[in-house]
Amino acid sequence: MLALAAAIAFAFLLLPIVALFLRVAPNDLIGGLGSEEVRDALLVSLKTSAIAHVIVLLVGTPVAYLLGTRSFRGRGLLITLIELPLVLPPAVAGIGLLAAFGRRGLLGDELEALGVRIPFTQTAVVLAIVFVASPFYVRQAIAAFASVDRTLLDASRTLGSGPARTFRRVALPLAAGGLAAGSSLAFARGLGEFGATILFAGSFPGVTRTAPLAIYAELDRSFDSALALGALLVVVSVVVLVAVKALTSWTLFGWTSPSPSAPSTSS
């Protein structure tokens, strides 16, 4: 019974992908890369997703470490606020970002005084991706840090390591697997972002039109072309996700590998 349920679930998940590639010839995939519009959309997607991902990692990791290893009043509320974008419709996220950073938004006057324009620029694409993708990483990172044995952290501090060294030499290596998984999930979510982006950044070719937006635009002109672009995005996404997961794991394990001078936690 369990095997049947698993088979049905996998079949349901794989069917749209299989159907997509059955309708697209290999030559169409290669030909898609020859289109300047397709190349621009892919470059915008990869560029904005990469920048957003770096922001998510740099900001989300220390936040997750704090929430995963400390108990304090308001912790549950903070975690709930971090998770809120997960349940918001993408359209609400886009409208909210406009209400915050738009010309008539909460920060509109201040940004205009500084000569900063965010909506309908690549910066808007990056912010939209950070908003919708960061909870996928932070939630996983909180769980990863929470699973680290507290006695090891305490032992590191007892042996003379400061908070930063304990974080780098003890917490990060032990949580690296969970951090890599969360990183991959966040990057995947960012690469496929659509709703918040189209409302907050628009769909301007070569500027804010990401690959998902290009598929939507192509759908009005040619269903077959949209299929080819969709299949191409699947291939690119798989390659990029594998690379991101490998790079994240290598970086985490490389940066956090013990050095001869690291204090030992053994007696």
Long-range contacts (C-beta under 8 A, 24 or more apart in sequence): 17-234, 20-227, 20-230, 20-231, 20-234, 21-231, 21-234, 23-224, 23-227, 24-227, 24-228, 24-231, 28-224, 28-228, 28-231, 29-228, 29-231, 29-232, 29-235, 31-228, 32-228, 32-229, 32-232, 33-232, 37-205, 37-214, 38-214, 38-229, 38-232, 40-205, 40-206, 40-209, 41-205, 41-209, 41-210, 41-211, 41-213, 41-214, 41-229, 42-211, 42-232, 42-233, 42-236, 44-122, 44-125, 44-206, 44-207, 44-208, 44-209, 44-210, 44-211, 45-191, 45-210, 45-211, 45-212, 46-191, 46-236, 46-240, 47-122, 48-122, 48-125, 48-126, 48-129, 48-190, 48-210, 49-129, 49-187, 49-190, 49-191, 51-126, 52-126, 52-127, 52-129, 52-130, 52-133, 52-190, 53-133, 53-183, 53-186, 53-187, 53-190, 53-244, 55-126, 55-130, 56-130, 56-133, 56-134, 56-137, 56-138, 56-186, 56-190, 57-137, 57-183, 59-134, 60-134, 60-137, 60-138, 60-141, 61-141, 61-179, 62-167, 63-138, 64-137, 64-138, 64-141, 64-142, 64-144, 64-145, 65-141, 65-145, 65-167, 65-171, 67-138, 67-142, 67-145, 68-141, 68-142, 68-143, 68-144, 68-145, 68-146, 68-148, 68-175, 69-145, 69-146, 69-148, 69-150, 69-153, 69-171, 79-142, 82-134, 82-135, 82-138, 82-139, 83-135, 83-139, 84-135, 85-131, 85-132, 85-134, 85-135, 86-135, 86-136, 86-139, 89-195, 90-132, 90-193, 90-194, 90-195, 90-196, 90-199, 91-195, 91-196, 91-199, 93-128, 93-131, 93-132, 93-195, 93-196, 93-200, 94-128, 94-195, 94-196, 94-197, 94-198, 94-199, 94-200, 95-199, 97-124, 97-127, 97-128, 97-131, 97-196, 97-199, 97-200, 98-199, 98-200, 101-127, 101-200, 119-200, 119-201, 119-202, 120-200, 120-201, 120-202, 120-204, 120-208, 121-201, 121-207, 121-208, 122-201, 122-207, 122-208, 124-197, 124-200, 124-201, 124-202, 124-208, 125-197, 125-200, 125-201, 125-208, 125-210, 127-200, 128-193, 128-196, 128-197, 128-200, 128-201, 129-190, 129-193, 129-197, 130-190, 131-196, 132-189, 132-190, 132-193, 132-196, 133-186, 133-187, 133-189, 133-190, 133-193, 134-186, 136-182, 136-185, 136-186, 136-189, 137-179, 137-182, 137-183, 137-185, 137-186, 138-182, 139-182, 140-178, 140-179, 140-181, 140-182, 140-185, 141-175, 141-178, 141-179, 141-182, 143-178, 144-175, 144-176, 144-177, 144-178, 144-179, 144-182, 145-171, 145-175, 145-178, 147-174, 147-175, 147-178, 148-174, 148-175, 149-174, 152-265, 155-265, 156-263, 156-265, 159-263, 159-264, 159-265, 160-263, 161-262, 161-263, 165-262, 168-255, 168-256, 169-256, 169-258, 169-259, 169-262, 169-263, 170-265, 172-252, 172-255, 172-256, 173-252, 173-253, 173-256, 173-257, 173-258, 176-249, 176-252, 176-253, 176-256, 177-249, 179-248, 179-252, 180-245, 180-248, 180-249, 180-252, 181-245, 183-244, 183-245, 183-248, 184-241, 184-244, 184-245, 184-248, 187-240, 187-241, 187-244, 188-237, 188-241, 191-237, 191-240, 191-241, 192-237, 211-236
